[in-house]
Amino acid sequence: MDLTRNIPLAPEQSGLLFIDVQNFAAHRNGAEFEGLSDAEFETKYGWFFDQLKTRVIPNMQALQRGFRAAGIEVLYTTIESLTKDGRDRSLDYKITGFNVPKGSWDGKVIDEIAPDGDEIVFPKSSSSVFISTHIDYVLRNLGVKQLVISGIVTDQCVESAIRDACDLGYLVTQVTDACMTYAQERHDHSLQTIKGYCRQITTQELLDEVGQGV
């Protein structure tokens, strides 16, 4: 039998994971952009936020609705320390200067795709959710074998999650138009680089696959 990553989702063994779509990094008032004037913000992040608003978040919302309707687990990870001062953060996050204090507004998923009911959120303090949380344990308890990944940013935390999930034995699907980073060139390069670890399809293709297309 030939082995392949190009296997349609089986809803009973699938899960959708949103990566870092939170106030810290996906809201104009997030701490990552603190101290930037409007002009500086527009120059550095204007394109990114335009893509989020016009394409990426609407695609995430469509995925969220479709997967909920199909009875598929919807999960989230956010950058958030276990402490107020971030002393538990990874060395990389300390060097970078990332600290999203425990329980803070910055650590919450953005309102546009806010978790509903008892959907699971994993606060993480490293680039890969598989390093600083117990997500692997939880996914296995849920019976998830096929993991769909959407989120920000494509060439950092999204890539890290895809690589680790692949190495841990999950079949990974990346939703190419429901991920984004700070420049189109970076996004496209990441998709090209990571494609050997996952199946890559669009939001509409995935919704059609789970019977929720329009």
N, CA, C and O of each residue as an XYZ file, in Angstrom:
856
protein
N       0.840     -1.190      0.000
C       0.000      0.000      0.000
C       0.880      1.246      0.000
O       1.821      1.358      0.785
N       0.558      2.178     -0.891
C       1.304      3.425     -0.951
C       0.882      4.340      0.189
O      -0.306      4.499      0.467
N       1.868      4.935      0.843
C       1.589      5.898      1.899
C       1.544      7.296      1.311
O       2.339      7.637      0.436
N       0.609      8.101      1.795
C       0.459      9.461      1.289
C      -0.116     10.372      2.358
O      -0.804      9.916      3.271
N       0.169     11.668      2.240
C      -0.453     12.678      3.110
C      -1.770     13.176      2.542
O      -2.552     13.818      3.243
N      -2.014     12.884      1.277
C      -3.184     13.434      0.598
C      -4.422     12.577      0.837
O      -4.977     11.976     -0.083
N      -4.834     12.541      2.098
C      -5.990     11.750      2.513
C      -7.084     12.695      2.994
O      -6.825     13.531      3.860
N      -8.291     12.590      2.464
C      -9.387     13.448      2.935
C      -9.611     13.268      4.435
O      -9.324     12.210      4.994
N     -10.124     14.310      5.073
C     -10.375     14.245      6.507
C     -11.482     13.254      6.835
O     -12.511     13.203      6.161
N     -11.255     12.475      7.873
C     -12.312     11.672      8.495
C     -12.762     12.458      9.722
O     -11.995     12.566     10.679
N     -13.975     13.010      9.732
C     -14.380     13.908     10.817
C     -14.175     13.351     12.210
O     -13.816     14.093     13.124
N     -14.396     12.060     12.389
C     -14.305     11.475     13.720
C     -12.877     11.396     14.247
O     -12.673     11.138     15.434
N     -11.885     11.615     13.381
C     -10.497     11.582     13.847
C      -9.745     12.855     13.461
O      -8.527     12.844     13.281
N     -10.503     13.963     13.336
C      -9.903     15.218     12.888
C     -10.055     16.323     13.925
O     -10.912     16.254     14.807
N      -9.210     17.341     13.804
C      -9.299     18.524     14.646
C      -8.755     19.728     13.898
O      -7.843     19.601     13.081
N      -9.320     20.900     14.182
C      -8.870     22.166     13.596
C      -8.180     22.972     14.677
O      -8.759     23.222     15.735
N      -6.931     23.387     14.414
C      -6.147     24.142     15.389
C      -5.811     25.518     14.838
O      -5.167     25.635     13.795
N      -6.253     26.573     15.549
C      -5.887     27.943     15.216
C      -4.647     28.338     16.028
O      -4.614     28.176     17.248
N      -3.636     28.856     15.336
C      -2.364     29.201     15.955
C      -2.257     30.707     16.189
O      -2.193     31.474     15.229
N      -2.238     31.139     17.447
C      -1.861     32.503     17.858
C      -2.720     33.621     17.260
O      -2.233     34.731     17.048
N      -3.986     33.334     16.990
C      -4.872     34.373     16.455
C      -5.474     35.107     17.654
O      -6.628     34.887     18.024
N      -4.678     35.968     18.241
C      -4.983     36.543     19.540
C      -4.763     38.054     19.526
O      -4.176     38.603     18.594
N      -5.245     38.712     20.574
C      -5.148     40.166     20.644
C      -3.706     40.665     20.578
O      -3.436     41.699     19.967
N      -2.795     39.950     21.192
C      -1.379     40.344     21.214
C      -0.829     40.595     19.815
O      -0.099     41.561     19.595
N      -1.181     39.724     18.869
C      -0.540     39.758     17.560
C      -1.490     40.011     16.399
O      -1.044     40.174     15.263
N      -2.802     40.049     16.666
C      -3.776     40.191     15.577
C      -4.791     41.293     15.850
O      -5.860     41.313     15.240
N      -4.469     42.205     16.754
C      -5.321     43.350     17.065
C      -4.440     44.595     17.114
O      -3.334     44.557     17.654
N      -4.926     45.688     16.555
C      -4.114     46.916     16.501
C      -3.628     47.344     17.884
O      -2.545     47.915     18.011
N      -4.414     47.072     18.914
C      -4.036     47.471     20.274
C      -3.206     46.425     21.002
O      -2.932     46.565     22.193
N      -2.806     45.382     20.294
C      -2.005     44.338     20.920
C      -0.641     44.833     21.355
O      -0.082     45.759     20.766
N      -0.115     44.208     22.388
C       1.154     44.655     22.970
C       2.323     44.546     21.997
O       3.320     45.250     22.153
N       2.216     43.675     20.995
C       3.303     43.560     20.031
C       3.507     44.858     19.257
O       4.586     45.098     18.716
N       2.466     45.700     19.204
C       2.538     46.929     18.421
C       2.566     48.175     19.311
O       2.427     49.300     18.831
N       2.746     47.954     20.601
C       2.748     49.058     21.561
C       3.875     50.045     21.253
O       5.009     49.650     20.981
N       3.542     51.319     21.301
C       4.540     52.354     21.090
C       4.725     52.767     19.642
O       5.439     53.728     19.356
N       4.085     52.047     18.719
C       4.188     52.422     17.317
C       3.190     53.526     16.992
O       2.019     53.437     17.362
N       3.646     54.555     16.308
C       2.706     55.559     15.806
C       1.863     54.931     14.707
O       2.204     53.870     14.185
N       0.769     55.584     14.359
C      -0.085     55.059     13.296
C       0.697     54.931     11.994
O       0.518     53.970     11.245
N       1.566     55.908     11.730
C       2.361     55.862     10.503
C       3.343     54.689     10.523
O       3.493     53.988      9.522
N       4.001     54.476     11.642
C       4.931     53.352     11.766
C       4.206     52.024     11.656
O       4.676     51.091     11.004
N       3.051     51.955     12.307
C       2.256     50.727     12.248
C       1.852     50.430     10.811
O       1.978     49.294     10.353
N       1.374     51.433     10.105
C       0.924     51.237      8.724
C       2.073     50.778      7.837
O       1.907     49.888      7.003
N       3.241     51.390      8.022
C       4.395     51.023      7.207
C       4.825     49.584      7.443
O       5.133     48.860      6.496
N       4.847     49.171      8.696
C       5.379     47.849      9.031
C       4.333     46.742      8.972
O       4.634     45.614      8.580
N       3.091     47.071      9.368
C       2.085     46.021      9.511
C       0.797     46.269      8.727
O      -0.138     45.473      8.809
N       0.740     47.357      7.975
C      -0.497     47.688      7.270
C      -0.954     46.600      6.319
O      -2.128     46.230      6.313
N      -0.041     46.086      5.521
C      -0.400     45.029      4.565
C      -0.884     43.769      5.300
O      -1.878     43.156      4.910
N      -0.185     43.405      6.337
C      -0.537     42.217      7.115
C      -1.954     42.332      7.670
O      -2.739     41.391      7.545
N      -2.293     43.458      8.273
C      -3.617     43.621      8.849
C      -4.700     43.729      7.780
O      -5.834     43.303      7.995
N      -4.352     44.294      6.638
C      -5.312     44.316      5.529
C      -5.633     42.898      5.064
O      -6.790     42.573      4.801
N      -4.611     42.064      4.966
C      -4.828     40.662      4.583
C      -5.661     39.921      5.628
O      -6.552     39.143      5.285
N      -5.364     40.170      6.908
C      -6.157     39.539      7.959
C      -7.624     39.921      7.840
O      -8.504     39.061      7.880
N      -7.884     41.222      7.692
C      -9.260     41.722      7.684
C     -10.049     41.272      6.462
O     -11.204     40.863      6.580
N      -9.432     41.346      5.297
C     -10.171     41.125      4.060
C     -10.233     39.659      3.639
O     -11.186     39.260      2.971
N      -9.239     38.842      4.013
C      -9.203     37.470      3.522
C      -9.049     36.423      4.610
O      -9.828     35.473      4.689
N      -8.042     36.606      5.445
C      -7.622     35.508      6.312
C      -8.613     35.259      7.444
O      -9.011     34.116      7.668
N      -9.015     36.297      8.153
C      -9.981     36.094      9.235
C     -11.331     35.617      8.703
O     -11.922     34.723      9.309
N     -11.856     36.172      7.590
C     -13.075     35.592      7.026
C     -12.935     34.108      6.691
O     -13.876     33.340      6.891
N     -11.781     33.698      6.189
C     -11.558     32.273      5.928
C     -11.527     31.472      7.228
O     -12.068     30.368      7.293
N     -10.899     32.025      8.256
C     -10.892     31.357      9.555
C     -12.311     31.214     10.103
O     -12.668     30.167     10.645
N     -13.102     32.247      9.965
C     -14.493     32.191     10.434
C     -15.273     31.126      9.683
O     -16.074     30.407     10.280
N     -15.047     31.018      8.376
C     -15.727     30.001      7.582
C     -15.310     28.600      8.014
O     -16.144     27.700      8.111
N     -14.019     28.420      8.272
C     -13.538     27.128      8.760
C     -14.161     26.789     10.110
O     -14.619     25.669     10.335
N     -14.169     27.769     10.995
C     -14.721     27.558     12.331
C     -16.192     27.143     12.251
O     -16.601     26.176     12.894
N     -16.975     27.864     11.472
C     -18.391     27.519     11.310
C     -18.558     26.126     10.708
O     -19.357     25.320     11.186
N     -17.796     25.860      9.660
C     -17.926     24.591      8.971
C     -17.536     23.403      9.826
O     -18.215     22.376      9.813
N     -16.447     23.535     10.569
C     -15.988     22.424     11.400
C     -16.922     22.215     12.594
O     -17.175     21.080     12.996
N     -17.423     23.297     13.149
C     -18.407     23.141     14.221
C     -19.648     22.421     13.704
O     -20.171     21.519     14.359
N     -20.111     22.823     12.531
C     -21.308     22.207     11.964
C     -21.091     20.732     11.647
O     -22.020     19.927     11.716
N     -19.852     20.388     11.300
C     -19.526     18.994     10.978
C     -19.210     18.174     12.222
O     -18.938     16.977     12.121
N     -19.243     18.806     13.400
C     -18.966     18.093     14.639
C     -17.501     17.770     14.843
O     -17.164     16.809     15.535
N     -16.619     18.573     14.241
C     -15.180     18.351     14.349
C     -14.605     19.276     15.425
O     -14.994     20.440     15.521
N     -13.691     18.760     16.220
C     -13.079     19.548     17.291
C     -12.410     20.813     16.749
O     -11.688     20.769     15.753
N     -12.660     21.932     17.418
C     -11.995     23.193     17.112
C     -11.173     23.584     18.341
O     -11.703     23.682     19.448
N      -9.871     23.807     18.133
C      -8.962     24.098     19.228
C      -8.136     25.333     18.893
O      -8.081     25.765     17.742
N      -7.498     25.894     19.911
C      -6.755     27.138     19.755
C      -5.480     27.075     20.586
O      -5.428     26.420     21.627
N      -4.454     27.773     20.103
C      -3.312     28.036     20.950
C      -3.003     29.523     20.900
O      -3.140     30.162     19.857
N      -2.583     30.067     22.037
C      -2.198     31.472     22.115
C      -0.870     31.584     22.857
O      -0.542     30.758     23.709
N      -0.124     32.615     22.517
C       1.075     32.931     23.287
C       0.615     33.519     24.615
O      -0.041     34.559     24.644
N       0.956     32.861     25.701
C       0.593     33.359     27.034
C       1.452     32.648     28.079
O       1.513     31.419     28.114
N       2.098     33.415     28.908
C       2.938     32.829     29.953
C       2.083     32.201     31.056
O       0.898     32.505     31.195
N       2.697     31.343     31.812
C       2.037     30.752     32.978
C       2.151     31.650     34.202
O       1.566     31.373     35.249
N       2.915     32.731     34.056
C       3.173     33.660     35.154
C       2.930     35.085     34.670
O       2.838     35.331     33.467
N       2.827     36.013     35.600
C       2.636     37.417     35.248
C       3.894     38.015     34.630
O       3.817     38.781     33.670
N       5.065     37.657     35.189
C       6.310     38.273     34.718
C       6.990     37.477     33.610
O       8.033     37.890     33.105
N       6.410     36.341     33.227
C       6.948     35.571     32.119
C       8.219     34.809     32.420
O       8.964     34.459     31.504
N       8.475     34.551     33.676
C       9.728     33.867     34.024
C       9.762     32.426     33.508
O      10.827     31.813     33.443
N       8.600     31.892     33.142
C       8.529     30.527     32.626
C       8.727     30.450     31.108
O       8.753     29.357     30.541
N       8.864     31.596     30.456
C       8.998     31.617     28.998
C      10.251     30.888     28.518
O      11.216     30.705     29.260
N      10.198     30.481     27.256
C      11.389     29.913     26.630
C      12.480     30.975     26.530
O      12.193     32.172     26.541
N      13.730     30.531     26.434
C      14.842     31.463     26.259
C      14.634     32.295     24.993
O      14.920     33.492     24.977
N      14.135     31.655     23.934
C      13.889     32.375     22.684
C      12.909     33.522     22.881
O      13.122     34.620     22.367
N      11.826     33.268     23.632
C      10.839     34.319     23.868
C      11.411     35.418     24.763
O      11.077     36.592     24.600
N      12.256     35.043     25.689
C      12.898     36.060     26.530
C      13.820     36.952     25.698
O      13.834     38.171     25.868
N      14.585     36.338     24.802
C      15.472     37.105     23.940
C      14.663     38.005     23.006
O      15.018     39.163     22.790
N      13.581     37.468     22.458
C      12.738     38.228     21.547
C      12.012     39.365     22.263
O      11.724     40.404     21.669
N      11.723     39.153     23.544
C      11.009     40.147     24.322
C       9.523     39.907     24.409
O       8.780     40.772     24.873
N       9.068     38.722     23.963
C       7.655     38.372     24.071
C       7.314     38.024     25.508
O       7.928     37.131     26.092
N       6.348     38.713     26.082
C       5.742     38.264     27.331
C       4.276     38.660     27.334
O       3.934     39.839     27.423
N       3.430     37.669     27.236
C       1.992     37.876     27.358
C       1.605     37.341     28.735
O       1.522     36.126     28.917
N       1.365     38.227     29.711
C       1.136     37.778     31.079
C      -0.084     36.857     31.216
O      -1.069     36.988     30.489
N       0.007     35.956     32.134
C      -1.092     35.043     32.433
C      -2.386     35.822     32.676
O      -2.408     36.774     33.457
N      -3.463     35.413     32.002
C      -4.774     36.006     32.215
C      -4.997     37.350     31.556
O      -6.030     37.979     31.787
N      -4.063     37.810     30.743
C      -4.170     39.143     30.157
C      -5.058     39.155     28.918
O      -5.317     38.120     28.303
N      -5.519     40.363     28.567
C      -6.313     40.557     27.350
C      -5.512     40.145     26.125
O      -6.070     39.577     25.186
N      -4.216     40.420     26.119
C      -3.379     40.062     24.983
C      -3.369     38.561     24.714
O      -3.168     38.130     23.579
N      -3.585     37.778     25.748
C      -3.554     36.331     25.598
C      -4.851     35.717     25.109
O      -4.927     34.501     24.934
N      -5.881     36.536     24.882
C      -7.183     36.020     24.466
C      -7.269     35.906     22.948
O      -6.719     36.735     22.223
N      -7.955     34.884     22.478
C      -8.271     34.760     21.053
C      -9.097     35.974     20.633
O      -9.943     36.445     21.393
N      -8.853     36.478     19.428
C      -9.599     37.653     18.971
C     -11.100     37.356     18.922
O     -11.513     36.214     18.725
N     -11.902     38.400     19.104
C     -13.350     38.233     19.168
C     -13.923     37.583     17.922
O     -14.909     36.849     18.005
N     -13.320     37.840     16.767
C     -13.875     37.338     15.510
C     -13.942     35.816     15.439
O     -14.814     35.264     14.768
N     -13.033     35.141     16.122
C     -13.093     33.674     16.143
C     -13.023     33.171     17.590
O     -12.375     32.161     17.866
N     -13.672     33.855     18.488
C     -13.619     33.494     19.904
C     -14.093     32.055     20.129
O     -15.048     31.613     19.491
N     -13.438     31.329     21.022
C     -13.882     29.970     21.362
C     -15.312     29.970     21.887
O     -15.766     30.936     22.500
N     -15.999     28.888     21.639
C     -17.387     28.745     22.072
C     -17.501     27.534     22.991
O     -16.888     26.494     22.748
N     -18.292     27.685     24.046
C     -18.510     26.558     24.953
C     -17.212     26.079     25.570
O     -16.440     26.865     26.119
N     -16.982     24.774     25.473
C     -15.775     24.222     26.102
C     -14.686     23.895     25.086
O     -13.889     22.984     25.305
N     -14.646     24.633     23.975
C     -13.540     24.460     23.039
C     -12.222     24.758     23.755
O     -12.142     25.676     24.571
N     -11.208     23.984     23.444
C      -9.972     23.975     24.225
C      -8.984     25.015     23.709
O      -8.762     25.139     22.504
N      -8.395     25.761     24.645
C      -7.355     26.741     24.347
C      -6.085     26.338     25.085
O      -6.116     26.072     26.287
N      -4.963     26.294     24.359
C      -3.671     25.942     24.942
C      -2.778     27.178     25.004
O      -2.298     27.627     23.962
N      -2.537     27.746     26.192
C      -1.565     28.837     26.300
C      -0.147     28.275     26.189
O       0.191     27.295     26.853
N       0.670     28.895     25.355
C       2.023     28.383     25.128
C       3.062     29.473     25.364
O       2.767     30.664     25.259
N       4.257     29.057     25.678
C       5.343     30.000     25.928
C       6.577     29.637     25.111
O       7.709     29.892     25.521
N       6.337     29.033     23.940
C       7.392     28.695     22.992
C       6.792     28.776     21.594
O       5.574     28.875     21.448
N       7.622     28.736     20.585
C       7.103     28.843     19.223
C       6.173     27.687     18.880
O       5.099     27.903     18.318
N       6.567     26.479     19.207
C       5.741     25.315     18.903
C       4.829     24.970     20.068
O       5.274     24.832     21.207
N       3.560     24.833     19.765
C       2.588     24.438     20.787
C       2.891     23.050     21.337
O       2.484     22.723     22.452
N       3.596     22.236     20.569
C       3.896     20.879     21.016
C       5.037     20.831     22.027
O       5.242     19.805     22.675
N       5.778     21.923     22.169
C       6.894     21.958     23.107
C       6.461     22.387     24.502
O       6.899     21.797     25.490
N       5.605     23.405     24.601
C       5.310     23.997     25.916
C       3.880     23.760     26.398
O       3.432     24.409     27.344
N       3.160     22.838     25.760
C       1.823     22.471     26.249
C       1.672     20.957     26.199
O       2.548     20.246     25.706
N       0.549     20.479     26.716
C       0.254     19.041     26.687
C      -0.707     18.717     25.546
O      -1.530     17.811     25.678
N      -0.618     19.443     24.425
C      -1.548     19.266     23.319
C      -1.484     17.858     22.720
O      -2.514     17.306     22.331
N      -0.309     17.285     22.644
C      -0.198     15.946     22.068
C      -1.005     14.942     22.892
O      -1.724     14.110     22.340
N      -0.881     15.027     24.200
C      -1.654     14.166     25.107
C      -3.150     14.359     24.892
O      -3.902     13.386     24.824
N      -3.583     15.612     24.784
C      -5.012     15.902     24.630
C      -5.529     15.426     23.276
O      -6.593     14.812     23.195
N      -4.776     15.710     22.213
C      -5.217     15.278     20.889
C      -5.373     13.758     20.828
O      -6.328     13.252     20.240
N      -4.445     13.045     21.428
C      -4.547     11.586     21.421
C      -5.759     11.119     22.235
O      -6.431     10.163     21.849
N      -6.038     11.784     23.351
C      -7.230     11.447     24.132
C      -8.510     11.720     23.348
O      -9.503     11.011     23.509
N      -8.486     12.745     22.504
C      -9.649     13.089     21.679
C      -9.780     12.188     20.451
O     -10.793     12.225     19.752
N      -8.771     11.395     20.200
C      -8.798     10.525     19.024
C      -8.422     11.228     17.737
O      -8.734     10.739     16.651
N      -7.751     12.381     17.842
C      -7.379     13.144     16.656
C      -6.113     12.550     16.024
O      -5.081     12.401     16.677
N      -6.224     12.222     14.755
C      -5.086     11.725     13.985
C      -4.775     12.619     12.789
O      -3.664     12.604     12.259
N      -5.772     13.394     12.374
C      -5.611     14.315     11.255
C      -5.809     15.734     11.784
O      -6.893     16.088     12.247
N      -4.751     16.542     11.710
C      -4.775     17.870     12.311
C      -4.729     18.941     11.234
O      -3.813     18.983     10.412
N      -5.733     19.803     11.257
C      -5.797     20.934     10.322
C      -5.250     22.168     11.031
O      -5.632     22.461     12.164
N      -4.351     22.889     10.359
C      -3.700     24.038     10.989
C      -3.948     25.310     10.190
O      -3.791     25.354      8.970
N      -4.346     26.355     10.942
C      -4.585     27.697     10.411
C      -4.024     28.678     11.429
O      -4.039     28.392     12.626
N      -3.525     29.840     10.977
C      -3.091     30.800     11.988
C      -1.974     31.718     11.531
O      -1.709     31.869     10.338
N      -1.326     32.330     12.519
C      -0.240     33.271     12.276
C       0.919     32.968     13.250
O       0.703     32.447     14.344
N       2.150     33.306     12.826
C       2.466     33.687     11.471
C       2.998     32.468     10.734
O       3.584     31.562     11.327
N       2.773     32.472      9.404
C       3.011     31.282      8.596
C       4.409     30.716      8.772
O       4.573     29.510      8.958
N       5.413     31.574      8.714
C       6.795     31.101      8.681
C       7.448     31.007     10.054
O       8.665     30.848     10.153
N       6.652     31.102     11.106
C       7.208     30.958     12.448
C       6.418     29.904     13.227
O       6.694     28.711     13.103
N       5.445     30.330     14.022
C       4.751     29.379     14.893
C       3.902     28.371     14.125
O       3.734     27.237     14.574
N       3.365     28.771     12.972
C       2.607     27.816     12.162
C       3.527     26.717     11.650
O       3.213     25.532     11.762
N       4.657     27.114     11.092
C       5.625     26.120     10.610
C       6.081     25.195     11.738
O       6.182     23.983     11.550
N       6.354     25.765     12.898
C       6.819     24.948     14.026
C       5.797     23.888     14.399
O       6.156     22.737     14.648
N       4.530     24.269     14.437
C       3.471     23.315     14.789
C       3.352     22.221     13.740
O       3.164     21.053     14.078
N       3.461     22.595     12.464
C       3.340     21.601     11.390
C       4.471     20.579     11.484
O       4.227     19.374     11.409
N       5.678     21.042     11.644
C       6.817     20.122     11.697
C       6.708     19.162     12.883
O       6.916     17.957     12.739
N       6.382     19.704     14.046
C       6.308     18.853     15.234
C       5.143     17.882     15.148
O       5.281     16.720     15.529
N       3.994     18.338     14.653
C       2.840     17.444     14.516
C       3.166     16.308     13.555
O       2.808     15.156     13.799
N       3.845     16.638     12.467
C       4.243     15.613     11.504
C       5.161     14.581     12.151
O       4.962     13.377     11.988
N       6.160     15.053     12.879
C       7.115     14.130     13.509
C       6.463     13.274     14.590
O       6.932     12.174     14.882
N       5.382     13.776     15.184
C       4.679     13.022     16.224
C       3.654     12.046     15.653
O       2.993     11.326     16.401
N       3.522     12.022     14.329
C       2.682     11.010     13.708
C       1.311     11.459     13.274
O       0.477     10.621     12.930
N       1.043     12.755     13.275
C      -0.242     13.258     12.794
C      -0.180     13.487     11.281
O       0.865     13.844     10.737
N      -1.297     13.279     10.625
C      -1.449     13.717      9.244
C      -1.894     15.172      9.292
O      -2.962     15.478      9.824
N      -1.089     16.065      8.743
C      -1.330     17.502      8.888
C      -1.832     18.097      7.579
O      -1.296     17.827      6.504
N      -2.872     18.912      7.697
C      -3.372     19.710      6.583
C      -3.190     21.181      6.919
O      -3.687     21.646      7.945
N      -2.492     21.911      6.079
C      -2.343     23.359      6.231
C      -3.321     24.056      5.290
O      -3.374     23.756      4.098
N      -4.089     24.985      5.839
C      -5.040     25.736      5.025
C      -4.303     26.975      4.521
O      -4.084     27.922      5.275
N      -3.928     26.965      3.262
C      -2.976     27.944      2.745
C      -3.497     29.376      2.783
O      -2.719     30.310      2.977
N      -4.800     29.561      2.602
C      -5.356     30.917      2.606
C      -5.992     31.279      3.942
O      -6.741     32.251      4.035
N      -5.693     30.500      4.970
C      -6.121     30.817      6.333
C      -4.908     30.872      7.255
O      -5.008     30.641      8.460
N      -3.758     31.185      6.656
C      -2.517     31.475      7.367
C      -1.957     32.762      6.777
O      -2.249     33.096      5.629
N      -1.161     33.484      7.548
C      -0.564     34.710      7.015
C       0.657     35.093      7.841
O       0.758     34.805      9.033
N       1.592     35.767      7.137
C       2.738     36.375      7.790
C       2.881     37.803      7.267
O       1.953     38.325      6.650
N       4.022     38.438      7.503
C       4.114     39.882      7.331
C       4.424     40.357      5.918
O       4.478     41.562      5.675
N       4.626     39.442      4.990
C       4.828     39.809      3.591
C       4.430     38.623      2.725
O       4.600     37.472      3.127
N       3.901     38.901      1.539
C       3.473     37.830      0.646
C       4.630     36.910      0.287
O       4.463     35.692      0.222
N       5.815     37.497      0.051
C       6.974     36.686     -0.294
C       7.317     35.707      0.822
O       7.624     34.545      0.556
N       7.267     36.164      2.059
C       7.544     35.280      3.197
C       6.502     34.169      3.284
O       6.844     33.009      3.513
N       5.240     34.521      3.102
C       4.163     33.528      3.157
C       4.365     32.458      2.083
O       4.308     31.262      2.368
N       4.599     32.900      0.852
C       4.758     31.970     -0.261
C       5.980     31.079     -0.069
O       5.930     29.884     -0.362
N       7.070     31.652      0.417
C       8.282     30.868      0.651
C       8.043     29.812      1.723
O       8.514     28.680      1.607
N       7.315     30.185      2.759
C       7.015     29.228      3.827
C       6.182     28.068      3.305
O       6.463     26.909      3.610
N       5.159     28.379      2.519
C       4.321     27.318      1.952
C       5.167     26.350      1.128
O       4.985     25.135      1.201
N       6.082     26.897      0.353
C       6.945     26.056     -0.477
C       7.866     25.199      0.386
O       8.091     24.026      0.091
N       8.392     25.788      1.444
C       9.353     25.100      2.304
C       8.707     23.968      3.096
O       9.301     22.902      3.260
N       7.492     24.201      3.587
C       6.871     23.260      4.524
C       6.019     22.197      3.836
O       5.519     21.289      4.501
N       5.847     22.291      2.535
C       4.882     21.410      1.869
C       5.255     19.932      1.953
O       4.393     19.068      1.788
N       6.526     19.633      2.208
C       6.915     18.241      2.360
C       6.449     17.602      3.654
O       6.572     16.391      3.835
N       5.908     18.422      4.565
C       5.464     17.921      5.863
C       3.942     17.816      5.978
O       3.435     17.277      6.962
N       3.213     18.321      4.991
C       1.762     18.413      5.167
C       1.054     18.432      3.822
O       1.666     18.599      2.767
N      -0.249     18.254      3.901
C      -1.118     18.477      2.754
C      -1.533     19.944      2.767
O      -1.849     20.478      3.830
N      -1.540     20.594      1.634
C      -1.883     22.014      1.557
C      -3.093     22.207      0.649
O      -3.050     21.873     -0.535
N      -4.177     22.749      1.214
C      -5.370     23.031      0.431
C      -5.982     24.350      0.899
O      -5.572     24.911      1.915
N      -6.959     24.833      0.150
C      -7.593     26.101      0.469
C      -8.793     25.904      1.389
O      -9.262     24.786      1.602
N      -9.270     27.010      1.921
C     -10.453     26.987      2.792
C     -11.640     26.340      2.092
O     -12.278     25.445      2.645
N     -11.936     26.789      0.880
C     -13.099     26.260      0.172
C     -12.963     24.774     -0.117
O     -13.924     24.019      0.029
N     -11.769     24.352     -0.525
C     -11.548     22.929     -0.788
C     -11.780     22.099      0.470
O     -12.353     21.011      0.410
N     -11.336     22.616      1.599
C     -11.489     21.883      2.850
C     -12.949     21.835      3.291
O     -13.425     20.794      3.745
N     -13.654     22.940      3.163
C     -15.077     22.954      3.522
C     -15.874     22.009      2.623
O     -16.780     21.323      3.095
N     -15.543     21.972      1.343
C     -16.207     21.026      0.459
C     -15.938     19.595      0.915
O     -16.823     18.741      0.861
N     -14.732     19.347      1.355
C     -14.330     18.005      1.773
C     -15.118     17.511      2.976
O     -15.458     16.331      3.057
N     -15.412     18.416      3.917
C     -16.147     18.016      5.127
C     -17.651     18.246      4.987
O     -18.394     18.187      5.967
N     -18.088     18.510      3.748
C     -19.512     18.631      3.485
C     -20.134     19.940      3.936
O     -21.339     20.015      4.177
N     -19.295     20.985      4.052
C     -19.804     22.277      4.507
C     -19.538     23.385      3.483
O     -19.559     24.567      3.828
N     -19.293     23.012      2.245
C     -19.047     24.000      1.210
C     -20.313     24.746      0.833
O     -21.425     24.266      1.052
N     -20.128     25.926      0.264
C     -21.273     26.723     -0.186
C     -21.147     27.007     -1.671
O     -22.011     27.667     -2.248
